[in-house]
Amino acid sequence: MSQGRRAFFNAEHFSDGYNANPGYALQAVRAAASAGAECVVLCNTNGGVTPTKIYEIVTTVGKETDVNLGIHPHNDADMAVAGALTAVDEGVQQVQGTVNGYGEDAATPTCCPSPPISSSRRASIASPTSSFGA
């Protein structure tokens, strides 16, 4: 940031941390924002969080901070696309995923069905070859 670079903070295991201690999880988001993170990406690293719980988490974090939010849902329970779209509906600015299994983590959702949907909802999709964010 001091060198003019954009910083995104991937809050790995955020959903687990939020479930265990929401106050501490929110402190981590605030600390990243105050350090200059342009976007805090809320990670569902274990892949077992339902879209309903993602709604609760994103809504709460969104009310508690003004930093841009992203989502990094894993697909272990086959709900990653649903969770990502729920998060986009609640205002996240960025979705991390793969394109046909290629990307940062093959456990994240394929973004192939997501761009047409998310483009109408104003979120950007991070693919293996794109810059993060808008």
Summary of the structure (lengths in Angstrom):
residues: 134
radius of gyration: 13.6
end to end distance: 17.0
largest distance: 39.9
contacts: 448
relative contact order: 0.16
helix: 37%
strand: 19%
